[in-house]
Amino acid sequence: MNPEILNVTDIIAYLYCPRKFYLKKIKGIKEKPNKFMIKGKIKHEIFDIFNKNEKNIVMNITRKIKKEEILELYRTEALKITNQIINLHKEVLSKFRLSSFDILHEILSSLEKEINLRIESVNKGIEKDYFGEELWENLSPKYLSEVEVISENLALKGRIDRLELGNKIIPYEIKTRNEIYEEDKLQLAGYVLILEDRFKKEIGIGIIETENDREEIKINKELKDKFLEIANEVRTLLREKKALPINSNFRKCQNCKFQDICFSE
């Protein structure tokens, strides 16, 4: 019998709070939808469509144009997609008292970072006299956002914030904070393991971007082994369904939606 495919983020969630993992994954207690989940769902939909539509943007470039014109093509597409998806979710946004304008601004700000990376590759291709389909085929590196990856061999899956595909294959983990934690490096290790299995080549590095910085992380054997060890620990827990004790941590517990359920068990 093949092992259950685990999500990398579930393994990291177990590291953060084993008790919450137990309540969600073994007891089956579902987390109520919240503003963060709604915003994440909308953002994923927008980035998914933007990734798919980028090929059309690039293939429609059939002559030399300036970098500013490339930027405008990308921005126009980003605005169109974002408006469309936000309009589809207006009812749920209203229910959670989320401002459509604020969501629009937040997502376009995130997209702007991705766009600036991508137009550099497009501009380099144009300078080499690549246009249309040839331009798309020769883009290097290509950047994809919120990429779903899976390895049947490792029984692991995940969603990578940004994936760079070119001479190097580099996963990015993007954090809306300034600190980098050990768990962030382990999360990257999980993604690297999946990518190495998929592309059949050693990748070795990942990048963590924070609010103010970016750091290249060497994903060595020690880090990968540690991730796999924790993954096996999680599989054992799921198989044996053993209850886990409360390990109270004020910083973690005070804003946890499972707090009442956890302490009443």
N, C-alpha and C positions, 0 to 999 in steps of 0.2 A: 504494500500500500504506500503510495507516494505521500510524503509529508505535506501538511498544509502550507500553502504559500503565505509567508509572513510579509507584512508591510514594514519597510525599514523604519518608518516613523512610529509604528507600534512598538518596535524594539526599543527605540529611544524613549518613548513614553513610559515603558516599563522601568527603564533606568531612572527616570525622573521621579516616578511614584509607583512602585510595584502594587500598592494597595488599590490605587485608582485603576490600574491595568486589570487587576483581578476583578473588580466590580464591573468593569465594562465588558471584558472579554470572556470571563468565566461565569459571572452571575448574570450577564446579559442586560445590565442596566444601561439604558440608552441616555445619552446626554441630550437635553432639550436644545432645539435650535437656538442659537444666539446670534448677536450682531456679527461677531467675528466669523462664524461659520457661513453666514449669508454673504458677507463681503468676500470671503475666500472662494465660494462657489461661483459668484459672479465674475470675479477676477480670472478664475480658471477658464470659464467659458470664453471670455474675451481673448485671453492669450492663446487659447486653442485655435480659435478662428483666425486670429492674426497670424499665427504660424502657418496655417493652411493657405492664407491669402497672399503671403509674402511672395510666393513663386510668381503669381500673376503680376504683382507690382514690378518685379525685376524683369520678367519676360516682356513687359510692355515698354521697357527702355530700349529703343531701337536706334538711338543716336547719342552723340556726346552731349551730356548735360552737366551743369555745375552741381557741386555738392549741395548747395542750398535748394536746388530743384528736387534732388533726390530726397532730401529731408522733408520737403513739402509733400511729396507723393506719399511717404510713409505716414506723416502726421495726418493727412487727409483720411487715409484708410483707417488709422487708429481711432480717430474721432468718430467716423461713421460706424465702425463696429461697436465701440463703447456706447454710443447713444442708442443703438439698436438693442443691445443686450440689457441696458439699464431700463429702457422702456418696457421690455418684456417682463421685468421684475418689479415694476412700479408698485404693484399691490403688496408684495411681501416687504419691500423697502418701507412702505408706509406703515405696515403692521409693526415693524421693529423700530419705527421712528428714525429711520436712516435717511439722510438728505441725499437726494439724487445728485445734486450739484457737488456735494462733498465727495461722494463716491466717484463721480466723473473726474474730478480734479485729482483724486488720489491715484486712480488707475492710470490716467494719462501721464502722471508724473513717473509712475513705474515703467510705463511703455516708452517714455522718452529715453530712459537709460538704455533700454534694449535697442531702440531705433538708432541711437548714436553709435552703438557698436556695429550694427548691421550696415549702416551706410558707409562706414569705412571700407568694408569688404567690397561693397558695390562700386564705390569710387575707384578702388584699386583695379577692379575688373575693367571698368570703362577706360581707365588710363592705358590698359593693355589692348584696347580696341575689341573687347568682347561686348556683344549686344544680344538682346533677346534671350533665346534658349541657351545660347553659348555662354552668355554672361551668367545665367543661373547655374549652369553646370560647372563653371569655373570659379564660383565664389569660394574664397578660402581666407579665413575660416567662415563657416556658416554657424549662426547662433540660433538655438531653439529655446523657447521658454516653457516652463512647466511641462516637462517631457515625462511621460509615463514609460517606465522600463520594467522588464520582468526577466527573471532567469528561472526556467523550469528546473535546471540542474541543481541550483542552490536553493530552490523553493523560496525565492525572495522577489519582492517587487517594490516599486517606489515611484515617487514623482520628483524629478530633479528641477530645481528652480531655474537653472539655465545650463544648457549643454553646448559646449564649443566643439565643433567638428571641423578638423582641418589636418594639418601635419600632426597635431596633437589632439587627443580627445580629453577634454577637461570638464568635469562637473563643477558647478558652482552652487554653494549654499548661501542664500541671501537672508540676512538677519536684520530686523528692525530695532537693533540695539547696538551698543558699542563694544560689549564684551564678547569674547570668544571662549566657549566652554569646551571641556573635554568631550561632552556629548555631541557637540557640533562636528568634531573631528571623526568621531565614531560613525556619525550619520554619513559623512562623506565616504568613509571606508566601506560602508554598506553599498553605496552607489557605485563606487569603483569596482567592487567585487562583481556586481551585476554587469557593468559595462565590459569588464575584462572577459567575462564569460560570453557575452554577446559578440564582441569584436575579435575575440581570440588573440588579444595582444595585451602586453603590460601597459597600464596607464600610469600608475604611480603617484600622480598628484591630483589635488583638487584645490579649489579656491573658496575661501569664506569671505564674503563681503558683508561688512557691517555698515552702520550709518555713516561712519567717517573714514573707513579704512578698508583695505582688502589684504588678505594674507594667503600666500601659497602654502598649502599643507602637504608635506610628504606623507603619502599613504604607504607606510612600510608594512612588512609582514607582521610585526608586533601589533600594529593597530588593527589589521585585518583579522588576525587570529583572535584578538580580544572581542571584536564585533561578533565573530562566529561563535565564540564561547557564550556570549550573552544570548545570541539567537537560540542556541541549544538549550540554555536555561529556560528561555521563554517557551520553547516547544515542550520541555518536560513539564512545566507548570500547566500548560494547556492540556496536555495528555492526562496528567494525574489529578488536575482540578482541585489542588489543595488550597485551602483558605490561607490568606496571608494576613498577618497581624497588622494593626494600625501602628504606623511609625510617625507620630505627630511631628510636624515641622511647621511652625507658625507662619513662616514666609510663604510656604507652598499652600498650606491649608486655608489661610484666611480668605482667599478669593476663589477657592475651589467650589464648583457647582455640586460636587458630590459630598460636601462636608457633612450635611445632615444625615444622609444615607450612611456614610462611612462610620460615623460615631454612634449610630443607632443600631448597628449590626451586633 
